[in-house]
Amino acid sequence: MKARVKKMGIALGIVLAAGAVVYYQAHTKPKRALERYKAELTAQGESFAMEDFFPRPVLRAEDGTENFRKATQQTTNWRTIFDTNPPPSAQVVAPGRAMPGWRLDHFFKTRHQEIYTNSWDEVGAFLENDAGAMDAARKLIERPRVNLNLNYYEGFNLLLPHLGAIRRRTTLLAGSAMHNLHRHDSQATMSDIRAMIAVGNGLADEPLIISQIVRIQTLRLGFDPIWATVQSPDMTE
């Protein structure tokens, strides 16, 4: 009986020792390999310090932070024409053919089994009420850099409410560009398009993947009004 217990103890000891070896191999060895790889990259000039990826300081002469905040402030009434039926950049009139949206007198859209029909006068009235924020966005053309003082040490807990506001402001600028095309105001149209680019580039220095994705999306939104602009007879070289 004692011999049997002794054998069982030896077997258990062997199992525990084998488990310890497996644990060491599975956890310690990869960590050591990672440390060696990091040391190699550091020797080649790579940095692993978060501070090295923070945005560079913004000079006062190019600081557009105040205008950026005004341009991306939350609109009190979110249920607007730009939410239900924004001005279209184009309307398909035949297979492979489209009419620039600014040539339409009215435009409609079906949304959730509801049909919305709007006019350029309604667009103009909304933009007039939003003139302060729109002017702030246009001022970013001259001062495009911003400093939002984000605490990157918060990691995944970092809140980024400005990203949604940037997309909304870009949508409003696109609608304003189409409205100005309809009014045959080419200078104001180009100002709106340049402001769209400036608002998106306010994220240029943010070292976050999601920020750069939103930046690319906002710049993409500028393609449609640019296409509509080159269709206008008011635009020259």
C-alpha positions as CSV (number, residue, x, y, z in Angstrom):
1,M,0.0,0.0,0.0
2,K,2.8,2.3,1.0
3,A,4.7,1.5,-2.2
4,R,1.6,2.3,-4.2
5,V,1.1,5.7,-2.5
6,K,4.8,6.4,-3.1
7,K,4.5,5.7,-6.8
8,M,1.4,7.9,-7.0
9,G,3.3,10.7,-5.3
10,I,6.2,10.3,-7.7
11,A,3.8,10.3,-10.7
12,L,2.0,13.4,-9.4
13,G,5.3,15.2,-8.9
14,I,6.3,14.4,-12.5
15,V,3.0,15.7,-13.8
16,L,3.4,18.9,-11.8
17,A,7.0,19.4,-13.0
18,A,5.9,18.8,-16.6
19,G,3.1,21.4,-16.1
20,A,5.6,23.9,-14.7
21,V,7.8,23.4,-17.7
22,V,4.9,23.8,-20.1
23,Y,3.8,27.0,-18.3
24,Y,7.3,28.4,-18.5
25,Q,7.5,27.6,-22.2
26,A,4.1,29.0,-23.0
27,H,4.5,32.3,-21.0
28,T,8.1,33.1,-20.3
29,K,9.7,32.1,-23.6
30,P,7.4,34.3,-25.8
31,K,7.9,37.3,-23.5
32,R,11.7,36.9,-23.7
33,A,11.4,36.6,-27.5
34,L,9.3,39.8,-27.5
35,E,11.8,41.7,-25.4
36,R,14.6,40.6,-27.7
37,Y,12.6,41.8,-30.7
38,K,11.8,45.2,-29.1
39,A,15.5,45.6,-28.3
40,E,16.4,45.0,-31.9
41,L,13.8,47.6,-33.1
42,T,15.0,50.1,-30.5
43,A,18.6,49.7,-31.7
44,Q,17.3,50.5,-35.2
45,G,15.7,53.7,-34.0
46,E,12.1,52.6,-33.3
47,S,10.4,54.2,-30.3
48,F,7.9,52.5,-27.9
49,A,7.2,55.6,-25.8
50,M,3.6,57.0,-26.2
51,E,4.9,60.6,-25.9
52,D,6.8,60.2,-29.2
53,F,3.5,59.8,-31.0
54,F,1.6,62.7,-29.5
55,P,0.8,65.6,-31.8
56,R,3.4,68.2,-32.1
57,P,2.7,71.6,-30.4
58,V,0.5,74.0,-32.3
59,L,2.0,77.4,-33.1
60,R,-0.2,80.4,-32.3
61,A,0.0,81.6,-35.9
62,E,-1.6,78.4,-37.2
63,D,-3.8,77.5,-34.2
64,G,-7.4,77.0,-35.4
65,T,-8.6,75.2,-32.3
66,E,-11.2,77.8,-31.3
67,N,-12.7,77.8,-34.8
68,F,-12.6,74.0,-34.9
69,R,-14.6,73.8,-31.7
70,K,-17.2,76.3,-33.0
71,A,-17.4,74.5,-36.3
72,T,-18.0,71.1,-34.7
73,Q,-20.3,72.2,-31.9
74,Q,-23.4,70.1,-31.5
75,T,-26.5,71.4,-33.3
76,T,-29.5,71.7,-30.9
77,N,-32.0,70.4,-33.5
78,W,-30.7,67.2,-35.0
79,R,-33.9,66.5,-37.0
80,T,-33.2,68.9,-39.9
81,I,-33.3,68.8,-43.7
82,F,-29.7,67.5,-43.6
83,D,-30.8,64.5,-41.6
84,T,-33.9,63.6,-43.6
85,N,-33.2,64.8,-47.1
86,P,-29.8,66.5,-47.7
87,P,-29.1,68.2,-51.0
88,P,-28.0,65.6,-53.5
89,S,-24.8,66.0,-55.5
90,A,-26.4,64.3,-58.5
91,Q,-29.6,62.6,-59.6
92,V,-29.6,59.7,-62.0
93,V,-31.7,60.6,-65.1
94,A,-30.9,57.6,-67.3
95,P,-28.7,54.5,-67.2
96,G,-25.1,55.8,-67.0
97,R,-26.2,59.4,-66.9
98,A,-26.7,61.9,-64.0
99,M,-27.8,65.4,-63.6
100,P,-25.8,67.6,-61.1
101,G,-27.9,68.2,-58.0
102,W,-27.6,72.0,-58.1
103,R,-29.7,72.0,-61.4
104,L,-32.8,70.6,-59.6
105,D,-35.5,72.9,-58.4
106,H,-36.7,70.5,-55.7
107,F,-35.3,67.2,-54.5
108,F,-36.9,64.3,-52.7
109,K,-35.9,61.2,-50.8
110,T,-37.8,58.2,-49.5
111,R,-36.8,57.3,-45.9
112,H,-38.5,54.8,-43.6
113,Q,-41.6,54.7,-45.9
114,E,-41.8,58.5,-45.8
115,I,-41.3,60.8,-48.8
116,Y,-39.4,64.1,-48.1
117,T,-39.5,66.9,-50.6
118,N,-37.4,70.0,-50.1
119,S,-36.3,73.1,-51.9
120,W,-33.2,75.2,-52.0
121,D,-34.9,77.9,-50.1
122,E,-35.2,75.5,-47.1
123,V,-31.6,74.7,-47.4
124,G,-30.7,78.4,-47.5
125,A,-32.8,79.1,-44.4
126,F,-31.1,76.3,-42.4
127,L,-27.6,77.5,-43.4
128,E,-28.4,81.0,-42.5
129,N,-29.3,80.0,-39.0
130,D,-26.0,78.0,-38.8
131,A,-23.9,80.8,-40.3
132,G,-21.7,81.3,-37.2
133,A,-20.5,77.7,-37.2
134,M,-20.1,77.6,-41.0
135,D,-17.9,80.8,-40.9
136,A,-15.8,79.2,-38.2
137,A,-15.3,76.1,-40.5
138,R,-14.2,78.4,-43.4
139,K,-11.6,80.1,-41.1
140,L,-9.9,76.7,-40.7
141,I,-8.7,77.1,-44.3
142,E,-6.1,79.6,-43.1
143,R,-5.5,78.0,-39.6
144,P,-6.1,74.2,-40.0
145,R,-4.1,72.9,-37.0
146,V,-5.9,72.2,-33.8
147,N,-5.1,71.1,-30.3
148,L,-7.9,69.2,-28.5
149,N,-5.8,68.3,-25.4
150,L,-6.8,64.6,-25.6
151,N,-5.5,62.4,-22.8
152,Y,-4.2,59.4,-24.8
153,Y,-3.2,57.7,-21.6
154,E,-6.9,56.7,-21.1
155,G,-6.5,54.2,-23.9
156,F,-9.8,52.6,-25.0
157,N,-11.6,54.7,-22.4
158,L,-10.8,57.9,-24.2
159,L,-14.0,59.7,-25.4
160,L,-14.0,61.1,-28.9
161,P,-17.3,63.0,-29.4
162,H,-15.7,65.4,-31.9
163,L,-15.5,62.7,-34.5
164,G,-19.2,62.5,-35.1
165,A,-19.5,66.3,-35.1
166,I,-16.8,66.5,-37.8
167,R,-18.7,64.2,-40.1
168,R,-21.9,66.3,-39.5
169,R,-20.1,69.6,-40.2
170,T,-18.6,68.1,-43.4
171,T,-22.1,67.1,-44.5
172,L,-23.4,70.6,-43.9
173,L,-20.5,72.1,-45.9
174,A,-21.2,69.8,-48.8
175,G,-24.8,70.9,-48.7
176,S,-23.7,74.5,-48.6
177,A,-21.5,74.0,-51.6
178,M,-24.4,72.5,-53.6
179,H,-26.6,75.5,-52.5
180,N,-24.0,78.0,-53.7
181,L,-23.7,76.1,-57.0
182,H,-27.5,76.5,-57.4
183,R,-27.0,80.2,-56.7
184,H,-24.2,80.4,-59.2
185,D,-21.8,81.6,-56.6
186,S,-18.6,79.8,-57.6
187,Q,-16.4,81.6,-55.1
188,A,-18.5,80.6,-52.1
189,T,-18.6,77.0,-53.5
190,M,-14.9,76.7,-53.6
191,S,-14.7,78.2,-50.1
192,D,-17.0,75.4,-48.8
193,I,-15.0,72.7,-50.5
194,R,-11.8,74.0,-49.1
195,A,-13.4,74.2,-45.6
196,M,-14.5,70.5,-45.9
197,I,-10.9,69.6,-46.5
198,A,-9.7,71.8,-43.6
199,V,-12.2,70.3,-41.1
200,G,-11.1,66.8,-42.0
201,N,-7.4,67.7,-41.8
202,G,-8.0,69.0,-38.2
203,L,-7.5,65.3,-37.4
204,A,-4.3,65.0,-39.3
205,D,-2.1,64.9,-36.2
206,E,-4.2,62.6,-34.1
207,P,-2.3,59.3,-33.6
208,L,-5.5,57.2,-33.4
209,I,-6.6,54.8,-36.2
210,I,-10.3,55.7,-35.8
211,S,-9.5,59.4,-36.1
212,Q,-7.7,58.8,-39.4
213,I,-10.6,56.6,-40.7
214,V,-13.0,59.5,-40.0
215,R,-10.5,61.9,-41.6
216,I,-10.5,59.8,-44.8
217,Q,-14.3,59.5,-44.8
218,T,-14.7,63.3,-44.5
219,L,-12.3,63.9,-47.3
220,R,-14.2,61.3,-49.3
221,L,-17.4,63.4,-48.8
222,G,-15.7,66.2,-50.6
223,F,-15.5,64.3,-53.9
224,D,-19.2,64.6,-54.7
225,P,-19.4,68.4,-54.5
226,I,-16.2,68.6,-56.5
227,W,-17.8,66.5,-59.3
228,A,-20.8,68.8,-59.2
229,T,-18.7,71.9,-59.3
230,V,-16.8,70.9,-62.5
231,Q,-20.2,70.5,-64.2
232,S,-21.1,74.1,-63.6
233,P,-20.7,76.6,-66.4
234,D,-19.7,79.2,-63.8
235,M,-16.4,77.5,-63.1
236,T,-13.4,78.4,-65.2
237,E,-9.8,77.5,-65.2
